[in-house]
Amino acid sequence: MEPKYAVIMGMTCYIHRIYKEIIEKKMQNDISGRILFRTMLETYINLKYIMQQEAEVPDIYERFKAYGN
């Protein structure tokens, strides 16, 4: 469960930090804010995909972590 937890929490915290930065720096209507929002969305899509592939690829979280390293 450790790699799964690390990947899910890491991606969730990453999304949260990006959202927090958009709000704190008032970048909602800036180009930079839109790019960060897209990054958040792409991260969410990756997370959703990994969770759906978990049944077919049992070591997907380990592979994802290895790819990131």
Phi and psi in radians as a Rosetta constraint file:
Dihedral C 1 N 2 CA 2 C 2 CIRCULARHARMONIC -1.082 0.35
Dihedral N 2 CA 2 C 2 N 3 CIRCULARHARMONIC -0.865 0.35
Dihedral C 2 N 3 CA 3 C 3 CIRCULARHARMONIC -1.102 0.35
Dihedral N 3 CA 3 C 3 N 4 CIRCULARHARMONIC -0.662 0.35
Dihedral C 3 N 4 CA 4 C 4 CIRCULARHARMONIC -1.088 0.35
Dihedral N 4 CA 4 C 4 N 5 CIRCULARHARMONIC -0.825 0.35
Dihedral C 4 N 5 CA 5 C 5 CIRCULARHARMONIC -1.073 0.35
Dihedral N 5 CA 5 C 5 N 6 CIRCULARHARMONIC -0.774 0.35
Dihedral C 5 N 6 CA 6 C 6 CIRCULARHARMONIC -1.088 0.35
Dihedral N 6 CA 6 C 6 N 7 CIRCULARHARMONIC -0.752 0.35
Dihedral C 6 N 7 CA 7 C 7 CIRCULARHARMONIC -1.180 0.35
Dihedral N 7 CA 7 C 7 N 8 CIRCULARHARMONIC -0.861 0.35
Dihedral C 7 N 8 CA 8 C 8 CIRCULARHARMONIC -1.117 0.35
Dihedral N 8 CA 8 C 8 N 9 CIRCULARHARMONIC -0.809 0.35
Dihedral C 8 N 9 CA 9 C 9 CIRCULARHARMONIC -1.199 0.35
Dihedral N 9 CA 9 C 9 N 10 CIRCULARHARMONIC -0.654 0.35
Dihedral C 9 N 10 CA 10 C 10 CIRCULARHARMONIC -1.080 0.35
Dihedral N 10 CA 10 C 10 N 11 CIRCULARHARMONIC -0.798 0.35
Dihedral C 10 N 11 CA 11 C 11 CIRCULARHARMONIC -1.212 0.35
Dihedral N 11 CA 11 C 11 N 12 CIRCULARHARMONIC -0.658 0.35
Dihedral C 11 N 12 CA 12 C 12 CIRCULARHARMONIC -1.143 0.35
Dihedral N 12 CA 12 C 12 N 13 CIRCULARHARMONIC -0.766 0.35
Dihedral C 12 N 13 CA 13 C 13 CIRCULARHARMONIC -1.132 0.35
Dihedral N 13 CA 13 C 13 N 14 CIRCULARHARMONIC -0.643 0.35
Dihedral C 13 N 14 CA 14 C 14 CIRCULARHARMONIC -1.085 0.35
Dihedral N 14 CA 14 C 14 N 15 CIRCULARHARMONIC -0.792 0.35
Dihedral C 14 N 15 CA 15 C 15 CIRCULARHARMONIC -1.071 0.35
Dihedral N 15 CA 15 C 15 N 16 CIRCULARHARMONIC -0.762 0.35
Dihedral C 15 N 16 CA 16 C 16 CIRCULARHARMONIC -1.101 0.35
Dihedral N 16 CA 16 C 16 N 17 CIRCULARHARMONIC -0.740 0.35
Dihedral C 16 N 17 CA 17 C 17 CIRCULARHARMONIC -1.138 0.35
Dihedral N 17 CA 17 C 17 N 18 CIRCULARHARMONIC -0.675 0.35
Dihedral C 17 N 18 CA 18 C 18 CIRCULARHARMONIC -1.129 0.35
Dihedral N 18 CA 18 C 18 N 19 CIRCULARHARMONIC -0.802 0.35
Dihedral C 18 N 19 CA 19 C 19 CIRCULARHARMONIC -1.041 0.35
Dihedral N 19 CA 19 C 19 N 20 CIRCULARHARMONIC -0.771 0.35
Dihedral C 19 N 20 CA 20 C 20 CIRCULARHARMONIC -1.053 0.35
Dihedral N 20 CA 20 C 20 N 21 CIRCULARHARMONIC -0.728 0.35
Dihedral C 20 N 21 CA 21 C 21 CIRCULARHARMONIC -1.148 0.35
Dihedral N 21 CA 21 C 21 N 22 CIRCULARHARMONIC -0.702 0.35
Dihedral C 21 N 22 CA 22 C 22 CIRCULARHARMONIC -1.046 0.35
Dihedral N 22 CA 22 C 22 N 23 CIRCULARHARMONIC -0.782 0.35
Dihedral C 22 N 23 CA 23 C 23 CIRCULARHARMONIC -1.214 0.35
Dihedral N 23 CA 23 C 23 N 24 CIRCULARHARMONIC -0.842 0.35
Dihedral C 23 N 24 CA 24 C 24 CIRCULARHARMONIC -1.098 0.35
Dihedral N 24 CA 24 C 24 N 25 CIRCULARHARMONIC -0.673 0.35
Dihedral C 24 N 25 CA 25 C 25 CIRCULARHARMONIC -1.637 0.35
Dihedral N 25 CA 25 C 25 N 26 CIRCULARHARMONIC 0.110 0.35
Dihedral C 25 N 26 CA 26 C 26 CIRCULARHARMONIC 0.889 0.35
Dihedral N 26 CA 26 C 26 N 27 CIRCULARHARMONIC 0.944 0.35
Dihedral C 26 N 27 CA 27 C 27 CIRCULARHARMONIC -1.802 0.35
Dihedral N 27 CA 27 C 27 N 28 CIRCULARHARMONIC 0.350 0.35
Dihedral C 27 N 28 CA 28 C 28 CIRCULARHARMONIC -1.023 0.35
Dihedral N 28 CA 28 C 28 N 29 CIRCULARHARMONIC -0.615 0.35
Dihedral C 28 N 29 CA 29 C 29 CIRCULARHARMONIC -1.882 0.35
Dihedral N 29 CA 29 C 29 N 30 CIRCULARHARMONIC 0.119 0.35
Dihedral C 29 N 30 CA 30 C 30 CIRCULARHARMONIC -1.567 0.35
Dihedral N 30 CA 30 C 30 N 31 CIRCULARHARMONIC 2.811 0.35
Dihedral C 30 N 31 CA 31 C 31 CIRCULARHARMONIC -1.085 0.35
Dihedral N 31 CA 31 C 31 N 32 CIRCULARHARMONIC -0.724 0.35
Dihedral C 31 N 32 CA 32 C 32 CIRCULARHARMONIC -1.039 0.35
Dihedral N 32 CA 32 C 32 N 33 CIRCULARHARMONIC -0.706 0.35
Dihedral C 32 N 33 CA 33 C 33 CIRCULARHARMONIC -1.109 0.35
Dihedral N 33 CA 33 C 33 N 34 CIRCULARHARMONIC -0.662 0.35
Dihedral C 33 N 34 CA 34 C 34 CIRCULARHARMONIC -1.188 0.35
Dihedral N 34 CA 34 C 34 N 35 CIRCULARHARMONIC -0.669 0.35
Dihedral C 34 N 35 CA 35 C 35 CIRCULARHARMONIC -1.130 0.35
Dihedral N 35 CA 35 C 35 N 36 CIRCULARHARMONIC -0.748 0.35
Dihedral C 35 N 36 CA 36 C 36 CIRCULARHARMONIC -1.135 0.35
Dihedral N 36 CA 36 C 36 N 37 CIRCULARHARMONIC -0.670 0.35
Dihedral C 36 N 37 CA 37 C 37 CIRCULARHARMONIC -1.100 0.35
Dihedral N 37 CA 37 C 37 N 38 CIRCULARHARMONIC -0.709 0.35
Dihedral C 37 N 38 CA 38 C 38 CIRCULARHARMONIC -1.092 0.35
Dihedral N 38 CA 38 C 38 N 39 CIRCULARHARMONIC -0.692 0.35
Dihedral C 38 N 39 CA 39 C 39 CIRCULARHARMONIC -1.076 0.35
Dihedral N 39 CA 39 C 39 N 40 CIRCULARHARMONIC -0.745 0.35
Dihedral C 39 N 40 CA 40 C 40 CIRCULARHARMONIC -1.049 0.35
Dihedral N 40 CA 40 C 40 N 41 CIRCULARHARMONIC -0.784 0.35
Dihedral C 40 N 41 CA 41 C 41 CIRCULARHARMONIC -1.128 0.35
Dihedral N 41 CA 41 C 41 N 42 CIRCULARHARMONIC -0.747 0.35
Dihedral C 41 N 42 CA 42 C 42 CIRCULARHARMONIC -1.114 0.35
Dihedral N 42 CA 42 C 42 N 43 CIRCULARHARMONIC -0.677 0.35
Dihedral C 42 N 43 CA 43 C 43 CIRCULARHARMONIC -1.121 0.35
Dihedral N 43 CA 43 C 43 N 44 CIRCULARHARMONIC -0.741 0.35
Dihedral C 43 N 44 CA 44 C 44 CIRCULARHARMONIC -1.083 0.35
Dihedral N 44 CA 44 C 44 N 45 CIRCULARHARMONIC -0.760 0.35
Dihedral C 44 N 45 CA 45 C 45 CIRCULARHARMONIC -1.090 0.35
Dihedral N 45 CA 45 C 45 N 46 CIRCULARHARMONIC -0.749 0.35
Dihedral C 45 N 46 CA 46 C 46 CIRCULARHARMONIC -1.065 0.35
Dihedral N 46 CA 46 C 46 N 47 CIRCULARHARMONIC -0.768 0.35
Dihedral C 46 N 47 CA 47 C 47 CIRCULARHARMONIC -1.081 0.35
Dihedral N 47 CA 47 C 47 N 48 CIRCULARHARMONIC -0.792 0.35
Dihedral C 47 N 48 CA 48 C 48 CIRCULARHARMONIC -1.080 0.35
Dihedral N 48 CA 48 C 48 N 49 CIRCULARHARMONIC -0.744 0.35
Dihedral C 48 N 49 CA 49 C 49 CIRCULARHARMONIC -1.097 0.35
Dihedral N 49 CA 49 C 49 N 50 CIRCULARHARMONIC -0.792 0.35
Dihedral C 49 N 50 CA 50 C 50 CIRCULARHARMONIC -1.045 0.35
Dihedral N 50 CA 50 C 50 N 51 CIRCULARHARMONIC -0.755 0.35
Dihedral C 50 N 51 CA 51 C 51 CIRCULARHARMONIC -1.133 0.35
Dihedral N 51 CA 51 C 51 N 52 CIRCULARHARMONIC -0.627 0.35
Dihedral C 51 N 52 CA 52 C 52 CIRCULARHARMONIC -1.264 0.35
Dihedral N 52 CA 52 C 52 N 53 CIRCULARHARMONIC -0.558 0.35
Dihedral C 52 N 53 CA 53 C 53 CIRCULARHARMONIC -1.430 0.35
Dihedral N 53 CA 53 C 53 N 54 CIRCULARHARMONIC -0.138 0.35
Dihedral C 53 N 54 CA 54 C 54 CIRCULARHARMONIC -0.989 0.35
Dihedral N 54 CA 54 C 54 N 55 CIRCULARHARMONIC -0.648 0.35
Dihedral C 54 N 55 CA 55 C 55 CIRCULARHARMONIC -1.199 0.35
Dihedral N 55 CA 55 C 55 N 56 CIRCULARHARMONIC -0.627 0.35
Dihedral C 55 N 56 CA 56 C 56 CIRCULARHARMONIC -1.474 0.35
Dihedral N 56 CA 56 C 56 N 57 CIRCULARHARMONIC -0.607 0.35
Dihedral C 56 N 57 CA 57 C 57 CIRCULARHARMONIC -2.120 0.35
Dihedral N 57 CA 57 C 57 N 58 CIRCULARHARMONIC 1.664 0.35
Dihedral C 57 N 58 CA 58 C 58 CIRCULARHARMONIC -1.089 0.35
Dihedral N 58 CA 58 C 58 N 59 CIRCULARHARMONIC -0.482 0.35
Dihedral C 58 N 59 CA 59 C 59 CIRCULARHARMONIC -1.822 0.35
Dihedral N 59 CA 59 C 59 N 60 CIRCULARHARMONIC 0.566 0.35
Dihedral C 59 N 60 CA 60 C 60 CIRCULARHARMONIC -1.135 0.35
Dihedral N 60 CA 60 C 60 N 61 CIRCULARHARMONIC -0.590 0.35
Dihedral C 60 N 61 CA 61 C 61 CIRCULARHARMONIC -1.228 0.35
Dihedral N 61 CA 61 C 61 N 62 CIRCULARHARMONIC -0.672 0.35
Dihedral C 61 N 62 CA 62 C 62 CIRCULARHARMONIC -1.132 0.35
Dihedral N 62 CA 62 C 62 N 63 CIRCULARHARMONIC -0.735 0.35
Dihedral C 62 N 63 CA 63 C 63 CIRCULARHARMONIC -1.110 0.35
Dihedral N 63 CA 63 C 63 N 64 CIRCULARHARMONIC -0.717 0.35
Dihedral C 63 N 64 CA 64 C 64 CIRCULARHARMONIC -1.110 0.35
Dihedral N 64 CA 64 C 64 N 65 CIRCULARHARMONIC -0.763 0.35
Dihedral C 64 N 65 CA 65 C 65 CIRCULARHARMONIC -1.108 0.35
Dihedral N 65 CA 65 C 65 N 66 CIRCULARHARMONIC -0.733 0.35
Dihedral C 65 N 66 CA 66 C 66 CIRCULARHARMONIC -1.123 0.35
Dihedral N 66 CA 66 C 66 N 67 CIRCULARHARMONIC -0.672 0.35
Dihedral C 66 N 67 CA 67 C 67 CIRCULARHARMONIC -1.136 0.35
Dihedral N 67 CA 67 C 67 N 68 CIRCULARHARMONIC -0.673 0.35
Dihedral C 67 N 68 CA 68 C 68 CIRCULARHARMONIC -1.196 0.35
Dihedral N 68 CA 68 C 68 N 69 CIRCULARHARMONIC -0.554 0.35
